[in-house]
Amino acid sequence: MPKVTVDIPKHIIDDVNTHVGDGKKFVSFSDAVRTALRKMLDQFDEIDRRRGRL
């Protein structure tokens, strides 16, 4: 899997990390980011479908 480096403000990292760990929604920070990106791409696809771009 390719590795990606991005600059993320600390307050966003802190917010995401409140949902990461044992008994929480995501098992790792990477899992949370991948899930968020997938959801965003699905939303973009839906917008494109509604506008006839797909």
mmCIF entry with sequence, helices, sheets and N, C-alpha, C, O atoms, coordinates in Angstrom:
data_MODEL
# 
_entry.id   MODEL 
# 
_entity.id                         1 
_entity.type                       polymer 
_entity.pdbx_number_of_molecules   1 
# 
_entity_poly.entity_id                      1 
_entity_poly.type                           'polypeptide(L)' 
_entity_poly.nstd_linkage                   no 
_entity_poly.nstd_monomer                   no 
_entity_poly.pdbx_seq_one_letter_code       MPKVTVDIPKHIIDDVNTHVGDGKKFVSFSDAVRTALRKMLDQFDEIDRRRGRL 
_entity_poly.pdbx_seq_one_letter_code_can   MPKVTVDIPKHIIDDVNTHVGDGKKFVSFSDAVRTALRKMLDQFDEIDRRRGRL 
_entity_poly.pdbx_strand_id                 A 
# 
loop_
_entity_poly_seq.entity_id 
_entity_poly_seq.num 
_entity_poly_seq.mon_id 
_entity_poly_seq.hetero 
1 1  MET n 
1 2  PRO n 
1 3  LYS n 
1 4  VAL n 
1 5  THR n 
1 6  VAL n 
1 7  ASP n 
1 8  ILE n 
1 9  PRO n 
1 10 LYS n 
1 11 HIS n 
1 12 ILE n 
1 13 ILE n 
1 14 ASP n 
1 15 ASP n 
1 16 VAL n 
1 17 ASN n 
1 18 THR n 
1 19 HIS n 
1 20 VAL n 
1 21 GLY n 
1 22 ASP n 
1 23 GLY n 
1 24 LYS n 
1 25 LYS n 
1 26 PHE n 
1 27 VAL n 
1 28 SER n 
1 29 PHE n 
1 30 SER n 
1 31 ASP n 
1 32 ALA n 
1 33 VAL n 
1 34 ARG n 
1 35 THR n 
1 36 ALA n 
1 37 LEU n 
1 38 ARG n 
1 39 LYS n 
1 40 MET n 
1 41 LEU n 
1 42 ASP n 
1 43 GLN n 
1 44 PHE n 
1 45 ASP n 
1 46 GLU n 
1 47 ILE n 
1 48 ASP n 
1 49 ARG n 
1 50 ARG n 
1 51 ARG n 
1 52 GLY n 
1 53 ARG n 
1 54 LEU n 
# 
_struct_asym.id          A 
_struct_asym.entity_id   1 
# 
loop_
_struct_conf.conf_type_id 
_struct_conf.id 
_struct_conf.pdbx_PDB_helix_id 
_struct_conf.beg_label_comp_id 
_struct_conf.beg_label_asym_id 
_struct_conf.beg_label_seq_id 
_struct_conf.pdbx_beg_PDB_ins_code 
_struct_conf.end_label_comp_id 
_struct_conf.end_label_asym_id 
_struct_conf.end_label_seq_id 
_struct_conf.pdbx_end_PDB_ins_code 
_struct_conf.beg_auth_comp_id 
_struct_conf.beg_auth_asym_id 
_struct_conf.beg_auth_seq_id 
_struct_conf.end_auth_comp_id 
_struct_conf.end_auth_asym_id 
_struct_conf.end_auth_seq_id 
_struct_conf.pdbx_PDB_helix_class 
_struct_conf.details 
_struct_conf.pdbx_PDB_helix_length 
HELX_P HELX_P1 AA1 LYS A 10 ? ASN A 17 ? LYS A 10 ASN A 17 1 ? 8  
HELX_P HELX_P2 AA2 PHE A 29 ? ARG A 50 ? PHE A 29 ARG A 50 1 ? 22 
# 
_struct_conf_type.id          HELX_P 
_struct_conf_type.criteria    ? 
_struct_conf_type.reference   ? 
# 
loop_
_atom_site.group_PDB 
_atom_site.id 
_atom_site.type_symbol 
_atom_site.label_atom_id 
_atom_site.label_alt_id 
_atom_site.label_comp_id 
_atom_site.label_asym_id 
_atom_site.label_entity_id 
_atom_site.label_seq_id 
_atom_site.pdbx_PDB_ins_code 
_atom_site.Cartn_x 
_atom_site.Cartn_y 
_atom_site.Cartn_z 
_atom_site.occupancy 
_atom_site.B_iso_or_equiv 
_atom_site.pdbx_formal_charge 
_atom_site.auth_seq_id 
_atom_site.auth_comp_id 
_atom_site.auth_asym_id 
_atom_site.auth_atom_id 
_atom_site.pdbx_PDB_model_num 
ATOM 1   N N  . MET A 1 1  ? 0.846   -1.164 0.000   1.00 0.00 ? 1  MET A N  1 
ATOM 2   C CA . MET A 1 1  ? 0.000   0.000  0.000   1.00 0.00 ? 1  MET A CA 1 
ATOM 3   C C  . MET A 1 1  ? 0.899   1.237  0.000   1.00 0.00 ? 1  MET A C  1 
ATOM 4   O O  . MET A 1 1  ? 1.850   1.317  0.778   1.00 0.00 ? 1  MET A O  1 
ATOM 5   N N  . PRO A 1 2  ? 0.599   2.196  -0.869  1.00 0.00 ? 2  PRO A N  1 
ATOM 6   C CA . PRO A 1 2  ? 1.431   3.413  -0.905  1.00 0.00 ? 2  PRO A CA 1 
ATOM 7   C C  . PRO A 1 2  ? 1.349   4.199  0.409   1.00 0.00 ? 2  PRO A C  1 
ATOM 8   O O  . PRO A 1 2  ? 0.325   4.185  1.091   1.00 0.00 ? 2  PRO A O  1 
ATOM 9   N N  . LYS A 1 3  ? 2.408   4.858  0.739   1.00 0.00 ? 3  LYS A N  1 
ATOM 10  C CA . LYS A 1 3  ? 2.447   5.728  1.920   1.00 0.00 ? 3  LYS A CA 1 
ATOM 11  C C  . LYS A 1 3  ? 2.272   7.165  1.450   1.00 0.00 ? 3  LYS A C  1 
ATOM 12  O O  . LYS A 1 3  ? 2.804   7.556  0.411   1.00 0.00 ? 3  LYS A O  1 
ATOM 13  N N  . VAL A 1 4  ? 1.522   7.949  2.221   1.00 0.00 ? 4  VAL A N  1 
ATOM 14  C CA . VAL A 1 4  ? 1.258   9.345  1.887   1.00 0.00 ? 4  VAL A CA 1 
ATOM 15  C C  . VAL A 1 4  ? 1.632   10.192 3.099   1.00 0.00 ? 4  VAL A C  1 
ATOM 16  O O  . VAL A 1 4  ? 1.343   9.828  4.239   1.00 0.00 ? 4  VAL A O  1 
ATOM 17  N N  . THR A 1 5  ? 2.269   11.309 2.839   1.00 0.00 ? 5  THR A N  1 
ATOM 18  C CA . THR A 1 5  ? 2.615   12.236 3.902   1.00 0.00 ? 5  THR A CA 1 
ATOM 19  C C  . THR A 1 5  ? 1.812   13.510 3.710   1.00 0.00 ? 5  THR A C  1 
ATOM 20  O O  . THR A 1 5  ? 1.800   14.087 2.622   1.00 0.00 ? 5  THR A O  1 
ATOM 21  N N  . VAL A 1 6  ? 1.146   13.947 4.762   1.00 0.00 ? 6  VAL A N  1 
ATOM 22  C CA . VAL A 1 6  ? 0.357   15.181 4.700   1.00 0.00 ? 6  VAL A CA 1 
ATOM 23  C C  . VAL A 1 6  ? 0.587   15.990 5.969   1.00 0.00 ? 6  VAL A C  1 
ATOM 24  O O  . VAL A 1 6  ? 0.928   15.448 7.020   1.00 0.00 ? 6  VAL A O  1 
ATOM 25  N N  . ASP A 1 7  ? 0.394   17.290 5.847   1.00 0.00 ? 7  ASP A N  1 
ATOM 26  C CA . ASP A 1 7  ? 0.438   18.166 7.018   1.00 0.00 ? 7  ASP A CA 1 
ATOM 27  C C  . ASP A 1 7  ? -0.986  18.305 7.531   1.00 0.00 ? 7  ASP A C  1 
ATOM 28  O O  . ASP A 1 7  ? -1.885  18.696 6.787   1.00 0.00 ? 7  ASP A O  1 
ATOM 29  N N  . ILE A 1 8  ? -1.192  17.984 8.803   1.00 0.00 ? 8  ILE A N  1 
ATOM 30  C CA . ILE A 1 8  ? -2.509  18.053 9.418   1.00 0.00 ? 8  ILE A CA 1 
ATOM 31  C C  . ILE A 1 8  ? -2.381  18.889 10.685  1.00 0.00 ? 8  ILE A C  1 
ATOM 32  O O  . ILE A 1 8  ? -1.502  18.638 11.510  1.00 0.00 ? 8  ILE A O  1 
ATOM 33  N N  . PRO A 1 9  ? -3.255  19.884 10.844  1.00 0.00 ? 9  PRO A N  1 
ATOM 34  C CA . PRO A 1 9  ? -3.190  20.677 12.081  1.00 0.00 ? 9  PRO A CA 1 
ATOM 35  C C  . PRO A 1 9  ? -3.365  19.806 13.321  1.00 0.00 ? 9  PRO A C  1 
ATOM 36  O O  . PRO A 1 9  ? -4.126  18.839 13.315  1.00 0.00 ? 9  PRO A O  1 
ATOM 37  N N  . LYS A 1 10 ? -2.654  20.161 14.370  1.00 0.00 ? 10 LYS A N  1 
ATOM 38  C CA . LYS A 1 10 ? -2.662  19.384 15.621  1.00 0.00 ? 10 LYS A CA 1 
ATOM 39  C C  . LYS A 1 10 ? -4.065  19.204 16.177  1.00 0.00 ? 10 LYS A C  1 
ATOM 40  O O  . LYS A 1 10 ? -4.396  18.122 16.662  1.00 0.00 ? 10 LYS A O  1 
ATOM 41  N N  . HIS A 1 11 ? -4.900  20.238 16.119  1.00 0.00 ? 11 HIS A N  1 
ATOM 42  C CA . HIS A 1 11 ? -6.241  20.115 16.703  1.00 0.00 ? 11 HIS A CA 1 
ATOM 43  C C  . HIS A 1 11 ? -7.081  19.066 15.973  1.00 0.00 ? 11 HIS A C  1 
ATOM 44  O O  . HIS A 1 11 ? -7.940  18.435 16.587  1.00 0.00 ? 11 HIS A O  1 
ATOM 45  N N  . ILE A 1 12 ? -6.847  18.870 14.674  1.00 0.00 ? 12 ILE A N  1 
ATOM 46  C CA . ILE A 1 12 ? -7.572  17.831 13.928  1.00 0.00 ? 12 ILE A CA 1 
ATOM 47  C C  . ILE A 1 12 ? -7.059  16.453 14.343  1.00 0.00 ? 12 ILE A C  1 
ATOM 48  O O  . ILE A 1 12 ? -7.847  15.530 14.547  1.00 0.00 ? 12 ILE A O  1 
ATOM 49  N N  . ILE A 1 13 ? -5.754  16.317 14.465  1.00 0.00 ? 13 ILE A N  1 
ATOM 50  C CA . ILE A 1 13 ? -5.177  15.045 14.915  1.00 0.00 ? 13 ILE A CA 1 
ATOM 51  C C  . ILE A 1 13 ? -5.725  14.692 16.297  1.00 0.00 ? 13 ILE A C  1 
ATOM 52  O O  . ILE A 1 13 ? -6.108  13.549 16.544  1.00 0.00 ? 13 ILE A O  1 
ATOM 53  N N  . ASP A 1 14 ? -5.761  15.671 17.192  1.00 0.00 ? 14 ASP A N  1 
ATOM 54  C CA . ASP A 1 14 ? -6.287  15.429 18.541  1.00 0.00 ? 14 ASP A CA 1 
ATOM 55  C C  . ASP A 1 14 ? -7.748  14.989 18.484  1.00 0.00 ? 14 ASP A C  1 
ATOM 56  O O  . ASP A 1 14 ? -8.143  14.064 19.195  1.00 0.00 ? 14 ASP A O  1 
ATOM 57  N N  . ASP A 1 15 ? -8.556  15.645 17.643  1.00 0.00 ? 15 ASP A N  1 
ATOM 58  C CA . ASP A 1 15 ? -9.972  15.275 17.517  1.00 0.00 ? 15 ASP A CA 1 
ATOM 59  C C  . ASP A 1 15 ? -10.127 13.846 17.000  1.00 0.00 ? 15 ASP A C  1 
ATOM 60  O O  . ASP A 1 15 ? -10.931 13.076 17.525  1.00 0.00 ? 15 ASP A O  1 
ATOM 61  N N  . VAL A 1 16 ? -9.354  13.493 15.969  1.00 0.00 ? 16 VAL A N  1 
ATOM 62  C CA . VAL A 1 16 ? -9.437  12.138 15.413  1.00 0.00 ? 16 VAL A CA 1 
ATOM 63  C C  . VAL A 1 16 ? -9.009  11.122 16.470  1.00 0.00 ? 16 VAL A C  1 
ATOM 64  O O  . VAL A 1 16 ? -9.651  10.084 16.631  1.00 0.00 ? 16 VAL A O  1 
ATOM 65  N N  . ASN A 1 17 ? -7.947  11.415 17.175  1.00 0.00 ? 17 ASN A N  1 
ATOM 66  C CA . ASN A 1 17 ? -7.427  10.472 18.166  1.00 0.00 ? 17 ASN A CA 1 
ATOM 67  C C  . ASN A 1 17 ? -8.400  10.185 19.306  1.00 0.00 ? 17 ASN A C  1 
ATOM 68  O O  . ASN A 1 17 ? -8.254  9.172  19.989  1.00 0.00 ? 17 ASN A O  1 
ATOM 69  N N  . THR A 1 18 ? -9.394  11.054 19.529  1.00 0.00 ? 18 THR A N  1 
ATOM 70  C CA . THR A 1 18 ? -10.394 10.754 20.559  1.00 0.00 ? 18 THR A CA 1 
ATOM 71  C C  . THR A 1 18 ? -11.281 9.590  20.142  1.00 0.00 ? 18 THR A C  1 
ATOM 72  O O  . THR A 1 18 ? -11.995 9.032  20.975  1.00 0.00 ? 18 THR A O  1 
ATOM 73  N N  . HIS A 1 19 ? -11.249 9.211  18.849  1.00 0.00 ? 19 HIS A N  1 
ATOM 74  C CA . HIS A 1 19 ? -12.066 8.115  18.323  1.00 0.00 ? 19 HIS A CA 1 
ATOM 75  C C  . HIS A 1 19 ? -11.240 6.871  18.001  1.00 0.00 ? 19 HIS A C  1 
ATOM 76  O O  . HIS A 1 19 ? -11.753 5.918  17.415  1.00 0.00 ? 19 HIS A O  1 
ATOM 77  N N  . VAL A 1 20 ? -9.964  6.882  18.383  1.00 0.00 ? 20 VAL A N  1 
ATOM 78  C CA . VAL A 1 20 ? -9.041  5.796  18.043  1.00 0.00 ? 20 VAL A CA 1 
ATOM 79  C C  . VAL A 1 20 ? -8.611  5.069  19.310  1.00 0.00 ? 20 VAL A C  1 
ATOM 80  O O  . VAL A 1 20 ? -8.290  5.691  20.323  1.00 0.00 ? 20 VAL A O  1 
ATOM 81  N N  . GLY A 1 21 ? -8.610  3.731  19.234  1.00 0.00 ? 21 GLY A N  1 
ATOM 82  C CA . GLY A 1 21 ? -8.091  2.942  20.339  1.00 0.00 ? 21 GLY A CA 1 
ATOM 83  C C  . GLY A 1 21 ? -9.031  1.830  20.746  1.00 0.00 ? 21 GLY A C  1 
ATOM 84  O O  . GLY A 1 21 ? -10.084 1.635  20.139  1.00 0.00 ? 21 GLY A O  1 
ATOM 85  N N  . ASP A 1 22 ? -8.648  1.112  21.765  1.00 0.00 ? 22 ASP A N  1 
ATOM 86  C CA . ASP A 1 22 ? -9.443  -0.013 22.272  1.00 0.00 ? 22 ASP A CA 1 
ATOM 87  C C  . ASP A 1 22 ? -10.843 0.450  22.657  1.00 0.00 ? 22 ASP A C  1 
ATOM 88  O O  . ASP A 1 22 ? -11.006 1.397  23.427  1.00 0.00 ? 22 ASP A O  1 
ATOM 89  N N  . GLY A 1 23 ? -11.837 -0.220 22.120  1.00 0.00 ? 23 GLY A N  1 
ATOM 90  C CA . GLY A 1 23 ? -13.220 0.082  22.447  1.00 0.00 ? 23 GLY A CA 1 
ATOM 91  C C  . GLY A 1 23 ? -13.780 1.309  21.762  1.00 0.00 ? 23 GLY A C  1 
ATOM 92  O O  . GLY A 1 23 ? -14.895 1.733  22.065  1.00 0.00 ? 23 GLY A O  1 
ATOM 93  N N  . LYS A 1 24 ? -13.026 1.882  20.846  1.00 0.00 ? 24 LYS A N  1 
ATOM 94  C CA . LYS A 1 24 ? -13.507 3.064  20.132  1.00 0.00 ? 24 LYS A CA 1 
ATOM 95  C C  . LYS A 1 24 ? -13.783 2.696  18.679  1.00 0.00 ? 24 LYS A C  1 
ATOM 96  O O  . LYS A 1 24 ? -13.630 1.537  18.293  1.00 0.00 ? 24 LYS A O  1 
ATOM 97  N N  . LYS A 1 25 ? -14.183 3.661  17.880  1.00 0.00 ? 25 LYS A N  1 
ATOM 98  C CA . LYS A 1 25 ? -14.652 3.378  16.524  1.00 0.00 ? 25 LYS A CA 1 
ATOM 99  C C  . LYS A 1 25 ? -13.534 2.886  15.586  1.00 0.00 ? 25 LYS A C  1 
ATOM 100 O O  . LYS A 1 25 ? -13.785 2.033  14.734  1.00 0.00 ? 25 LYS A O  1 
ATOM 101 N N  . PHE A 1 26 ? -12.328 3.401  15.728  1.00 0.00 ? 26 PHE A N  1 
ATOM 102 C CA . PHE A 1 26 ? -11.235 3.061  14.821  1.00 0.00 ? 26 PHE A CA 1 
ATOM 103 C C  . PHE A 1 26 ? -10.080 2.410  15.576  1.00 0.00 ? 26 PHE A C  1 
ATOM 104 O O  . PHE A 1 26 ? -9.803  2.751  16.726  1.00 0.00 ? 26 PHE A O  1 
ATOM 105 N N  . VAL A 1 27 ? -9.410  1.467  14.912  1.00 0.00 ? 27 VAL A N  1 
ATOM 106 C CA . VAL A 1 27 ? -8.299  0.767  15.562  1.00 0.00 ? 27 VAL A CA 1 
ATOM 107 C C  . VAL A 1 27 ? -6.998  1.561  15.483  1.00 0.00 ? 27 VAL A C  1 
ATOM 108 O O  . VAL A 1 27 ? -6.096  1.360  16.296  1.00 0.00 ? 27 VAL A O  1 
ATOM 109 N N  . SER A 1 28 ? -6.899  2.467  14.498  1.00 0.00 ? 28 SER A N  1 
ATOM 110 C CA . SER A 1 28 ? -5.689  3.269  14.352  1.00 0.00 ? 28 SER A CA 1 
ATOM 111 C C  . SER A 1 28 ? -6.022  4.593  13.673  1.00 0.00 ? 28 SER A C  1 
ATOM 112 O O  . SER A 1 28 ? -7.080  4.752  13.065  1.00 0.00 ? 28 SER A O  1 
ATOM 113 N N  . PHE A 1 29 ? -5.103  5.525  13.792  1.00 0.00 ? 29 PHE A N  1 
ATOM 114 C CA . PHE A 1 29 ? -5.273  6.815  13.124  1.00 0.00 ? 29 PHE A CA 1 
ATOM 115 C C  . PHE A 1 29 ? -5.392  6.602  11.615  1.00 0.00 ? 29 PHE A C  1 
ATOM 116 O O  . PHE A 1 29 ? -6.228  7.227  10.963  1.00 0.00 ? 29 PHE A O  1 
ATOM 117 N N  . SER A 1 30 ? -4.558  5.722  11.062  1.00 0.00 ? 30 SER A N  1 
ATOM 118 C CA . SER A 1 30 ? -4.604  5.429  9.623   1.00 0.00 ? 30 SER A CA 1 
ATOM 119 C C  . SER A 1 30 ? -5.961  4.877  9.203   1.00 0.00 ? 30 SER A C  1 
ATOM 120 O O  . SER A 1 30 ? -6.483  5.242  8.149   1.00 0.00 ? 30 SER A O  1 
ATOM 121 N N  . ASP A 1 31 ? -6.527  4.008  10.015  1.00 0.00 ? 31 ASP A N  1 
ATOM 122 C CA . ASP A 1 31 ? -7.847  3.453  9.740   1.00 0.00 ? 31 ASP A CA 1 
ATOM 123 C C  . ASP A 1 31 ? -8.895  4.565  9.695   1.00 0.00 ? 31 ASP A C  1 
ATOM 124 O O  . ASP A 1 31 ? -9.764  4.564  8.823   1.00 0.00 ? 31 ASP A O  1 
ATOM 125 N N  . ALA A 1 32 ? -8.818  5.508  10.626  1.00 0.00 ? 32 ALA A N  1 
ATOM 126 C CA . ALA A 1 32 ? -9.758  6.627  10.665  1.00 0.00 ? 32 ALA A CA 1 
ATOM 127 C C  . ALA A 1 32 ? -9.625  7.494  9.412   1.00 0.00 ? 32 ALA A C  1 
ATOM 128 O O  . ALA A 1 32 ? -10.628 7.905  8.829   1.00 0.00 ? 32 ALA A O  1 
ATOM 129 N N  . VAL A 1 33 ? -8.397  7.770  9.003   1.00 0.00 ? 33 VAL A N  1 
ATOM 130 C CA . VAL A 1 33 ? -8.176  8.603  7.813   1.00 0.00 ? 33 VAL A CA 1 
ATOM 131 C C  . VAL A 1 33 ? -8.666  7.888  6.562   1.00 0.00 ? 33 VAL A C  1 
ATOM 132 O O  . VAL A 1 33 ? -9.342  8.495  5.732   1.00 0.00 ? 33 VAL A O  1 
ATOM 133 N N  . ARG A 1 34 ? -8.334  6.601  6.412   1.00 0.00 ? 34 ARG A N  1 
ATOM 134 C CA . ARG A 1 34 ? -8.805  5.838  5.236   1.00 0.00 ? 34 ARG A CA 1 
ATOM 135 C C  . ARG A 1 34 ? -10.329 5.809  5.171   1.00 0.00 ? 34 ARG A C  1 
ATOM 136 O O  . ARG A 1 34 ? -10.911 5.982  4.100   1.00 0.00 ? 34 ARG A O  1 
ATOM 137 N N  . THR A 1 35 ? -10.972 5.590  6.311   1.00 0.00 ? 35 THR A N  1 
ATOM 138 C CA . THR A 1 35 ? -12.432 5.538  6.355   1.00 0.00 ? 35 THR A CA 1 
ATOM 139 C C  . THR A 1 35 ? -13.037 6.897  5.976   1.00 0.00 ? 35 THR A C  1 
ATOM 140 O O  . THR A 1 35 ? -14.005 6.959  5.219   1.00 0.00 ? 35 THR A O  1 
ATOM 141 N N  . ALA A 1 36 ? -12.469 7.965  6.497   1.00 0.00 ? 36 ALA A N  1 
ATOM 142 C CA . ALA A 1 36 ? -12.969 9.307  6.182   1.00 0.00 ? 36 ALA A CA 1 
ATOM 143 C C  . ALA A 1 36 ? -12.801 9.628  4.698   1.00 0.00 ? 36 ALA A C  1 
ATOM 144 O O  . ALA A 1 36 ? -13.700 10.195 4.077   1.00 0.00 ? 36 ALA A O  1 
ATOM 145 N N  . LEU A 1 37 ? -11.655 9.269  4.134   1.00 0.00 ? 37 LEU A N  1 
ATOM 146 C CA . LEU A 1 37 ? -11.426 9.518  2.704   1.00 0.00 ? 37 LEU A CA 1 
ATOM 147 C C  . LEU A 1 37 ? -12.391 8.711  1.842   1.00 0.00 ? 37 LEU A C  1 
ATOM 148 O O  . LEU A 1 37 ? -12.925 9.227  0.861   1.00 0.00 ? 37 LEU A O  1 
ATOM 149 N N  . ARG A 1 38 ? -12.615 7.461  2.200   1.00 0.00 ? 38 ARG A N  1 
ATOM 150 C CA . ARG A 1 38 ? -13.550 6.618  1.438   1.00 0.00 ? 38 ARG A CA 1 
ATOM 151 C C  . ARG A 1 38 ? -14.956 7.205  1.475   1.00 0.00 ? 38 ARG A C  1 
ATOM 152 O O  . ARG A 1 38 ? -15.643 7.246  0.455   1.00 0.00 ? 38 ARG A O  1 
ATOM 153 N N  . LYS A 1 39 ? -15.383 7.660  2.659   1.00 0.00 ? 39 LYS A N  1 
ATOM 154 C CA . LYS A 1 39 ? -16.715 8.258  2.795   1.00 0.00 ? 39 LYS A CA 1 
ATOM 155 C C  . LYS A 1 39 ? -16.818 9.534  1.957   1.00 0.00 ? 39 LYS A C  1 
ATOM 156 O O  . LYS A 1 39 ? -17.830 9.758  1.293   1.00 0.00 ? 39 LYS A O  1 
ATOM 157 N N  . MET A 1 40 ? -15.780 10.370 1.983   1.00 0.00 ? 40 MET A N  1 
ATOM 158 C CA . MET A 1 40 ? -15.781 11.602 1.198   1.00 0.00 ? 40 MET A CA 1 
ATOM 159 C C  . MET A 1 40 ? -15.854 11.294 -0.294  1.00 0.00 ? 40 MET A C  1 
ATOM 160 O O  . MET A 1 40 ? -16.597 11.954 -1.021  1.00 0.00 ? 40 MET A O  1 
ATOM 161 N N  . LEU A 1 41 ? -15.098 10.306 -0.762  1.00 0.00 ? 41 LEU A N  1 
ATOM 162 C CA . LEU A 1 41 ? -15.127 9.934  -2.175  1.00 0.00 ? 41 LEU A CA 1 
ATOM 163 C C  . LEU A 1 41 ? -16.497 9.395  -2.578  1.00 0.00 ? 41 LEU A C  1 
ATOM 164 O O  . LEU A 1 41 ? -16.972 9.675  -3.679  1.00 0.00 ? 41 LEU A O  1 
ATOM 165 N N  . ASP A 1 42 ? -17.133 8.625  -1.699  1.00 0.00 ? 42 ASP A N  1 
ATOM 166 C CA . ASP A 1 42 ? -18.490 8.143  -1.971  1.00 0.00 ? 42 ASP A CA 1 
ATOM 167 C C  . ASP A 1 42 ? -19.462 9.313  -2.092  1.00 0.00 ? 42 ASP A C  1 
ATOM 168 O O  . ASP A 1 42 ? -20.346 9.298  -2.949  1.00 0.00 ? 42 ASP A O  1 
ATOM 169 N N  . GLN A 1 43 ? -19.303 10.323 -1.241  1.00 0.00 ? 43 GLN A N  1 
ATOM 170 C CA . GLN A 1 43 ? -20.159 11.505 -1.315  1.00 0.00 ? 43 GLN A CA 1 
ATOM 171 C C  . GLN A 1 43 ? -19.922 12.267 -2.619  1.00 0.00 ? 43 GLN A C  1 
ATOM 172 O O  . GLN A 1 43 ? -20.874 12.747 -3.233  1.00 0.00 ? 43 GLN A O  1 
ATOM 173 N N  . PHE A 1 44 ? -18.676 12.382 -3.043  1.00 0.00 ? 44 PHE A N  1 
ATOM 174 C CA . PHE A 1 44 ? -18.369 13.037 -4.325  1.00 0.00 ? 44 PHE A CA 1 
ATOM 175 C C  . PHE A 1 44 ? -19.008 12.282 -5.485  1.00 0.00 ? 44 PHE A C  1 
ATOM 176 O O  . PHE A 1 44 ? -19.556 12.891 -6.404  1.00 0.00 ? 44 PHE A O  1 
ATOM 177 N N  . ASP A 1 45 ? -18.934 10.940 -5.438  1.00 0.00 ? 45 ASP A N  1 
ATOM 178 C CA . ASP A 1 45 ? -19.552 10.129 -6.487  1.00 0.00 ? 45 ASP A CA 1 
ATOM 179 C C  . ASP A 1 45 ? -21.057 10.371 -6.552  1.00 0.00 ? 45 ASP A C  1 
ATOM 180 O O  . ASP A 1 45 ? -21.629 10.464 -7.638  1.00 0.00 ? 45 ASP A O  1 
ATOM 181 N N  . GLU A 1 46 ? -21.695 10.473 -5.389  1.00 0.00 ? 46 GLU A N  1 
ATOM 182 C CA . GLU A 1 46 ? -23.134 10.727 -5.349  1.00 0.00 ? 46 GLU A CA 1 
ATOM 183 C C  . GLU A 1 46 ? -23.464 12.103 -5.933  1.00 0.00 ? 46 GLU A C  1 
ATOM 184 O O  . GLU A 1 46 ? -24.427 12.243 -6.688  1.00 0.00 ? 46 GLU A O  1 
ATOM 185 N N  . ILE A 1 47 ? -22.686 13.094 -5.593  1.00 0.00 ? 47 ILE A N  1 
ATOM 186 C CA . ILE A 1 47 ? -22.891 14.437 -6.161  1.00 0.00 ? 47 ILE A CA 1 
ATOM 187 C C  . ILE A 1 47 ? -22.723 14.390 -7.676  1.00 0.00 ? 47 ILE A C  1 
ATOM 188 O O  . ILE A 1 47 ? -23.532 14.959 -8.410  1.00 0.00 ? 47 ILE A O  1 
ATOM 189 N N  . ASP A 1 48 ? -21.682 13.718 -8.144  1.00 0.00 ? 48 ASP A N  1 
ATOM 190 C CA . ASP A 1 48 ? -21.456 13.606 -9.588  1.00 0.00 ? 48 ASP A CA 1 
ATOM 191 C C  . ASP A 1 48 ? -22.611 12.890 -10.277 1.00 0.00 ? 48 ASP A C  1 
ATOM 192 O O  . ASP A 1 48 ? -23.023 13.294 -11.364 1.00 0.00 ? 48 ASP A O  1 
ATOM 193 N N  . ARG A 1 49 ? -23.141 11.830 -9.660  1.00 0.00 ? 49 ARG A N  1 
ATOM 194 C CA . ARG A 1 49 ? -24.289 11.114 -10.234 1.00 0.00 ? 49 ARG A CA 1 
ATOM 195 C C  . ARG A 1 49 ? -25.493 12.035 -10.365 1.00 0.00 ? 49 ARG A C  1 
ATOM 196 O O  . ARG A 1 49 ? -26.152 12.067 -11.404 1.00 0.00 ? 49 ARG A O  1 
ATOM 197 N N  . ARG A 1 50 ? -25.776 12.784 -9.300  1.00 0.00 ? 50 ARG A N  1 
ATOM 198 C CA . ARG A 1 50 ? -26.931 13.693 -9.335  1.00 0.00 ? 50 ARG A CA 1 
ATOM 199 C C  . ARG A 1 50 ? -26.787 14.773 -10.394 1.00 0.00 ? 50 ARG A C  1 
ATOM 200 O O  . ARG A 1 50 ? -27.783 15.253 -10.934 1.00 0.00 ? 50 ARG A O  1 
ATOM 201 N N  . ARG A 1 51 ? -25.554 15.155 -10.691 1.00 0.00 ? 51 ARG A N  1 
ATOM 202 C CA . ARG A 1 51 ? -25.315 16.215 -11.674 1.00 0.00 ? 51 ARG A CA 1 
ATOM 203 C C  . ARG A 1 51 ? -25.015 15.653 -13.070 1.00 0.00 ? 51 ARG A C  1 
ATOM 204 O O  . ARG A 1 51 ? -24.669 16.400 -13.986 1.00 0.00 ? 51 ARG A O  1 
ATOM 205 N N  . GLY A 1 52 ? -25.150 14.335 -13.221 1.00 0.00 ? 52 GLY A N  1 
ATOM 206 C CA . GLY A 1 52 ? -24.966 13.714 -14.522 1.00 0.00 ? 52 GLY A CA 1 
ATOM 207 C C  . GLY A 1 52 ? -23.536 13.646 -15.000 1.00 0.00 ? 52 GLY A C  1 
ATOM 208 O O  . GLY A 1 52 ? -23.289 13.575 -16.204 1.00 0.00 ? 52 GLY A O  1 
ATOM 209 N N  . ARG A 1 53 ? -22.600 13.666 -14.091 1.00 0.00 ? 53 ARG A N  1 
ATOM 210 C CA . ARG A 1 53 ? -21.178 13.651 -14.481 1.00 0.00 ? 53 ARG A CA 1 
ATOM 211 C C  . ARG A 1 53 ? -20.570 12.261 -14.455 1.00 0.00 ? 53 ARG A C  1 
ATOM 212 O O  . ARG A 1 53 ? -19.396 12.099 -14.789 1.00 0.00 ? 53 ARG A O  1 
ATOM 213 N N  . LEU A 1 54 ? -21.344 11.248 -14.065 1.00 0.00 ? 54 LEU A N  1 
ATOM 214 C CA . LEU A 1 54 ? -20.797 9.871  -14.058 1.00 0.00 ? 54 LEU A CA 1 
ATOM 215 C C  . LEU A 1 54 ? -21.433 9.053  -15.147 1.00 0.00 ? 54 LEU A C  1 
ATOM 216 O O  . LEU A 1 54 ? -21.108 7.876  -15.304 1.00 0.00 ? 54 LEU A O  1 
# 
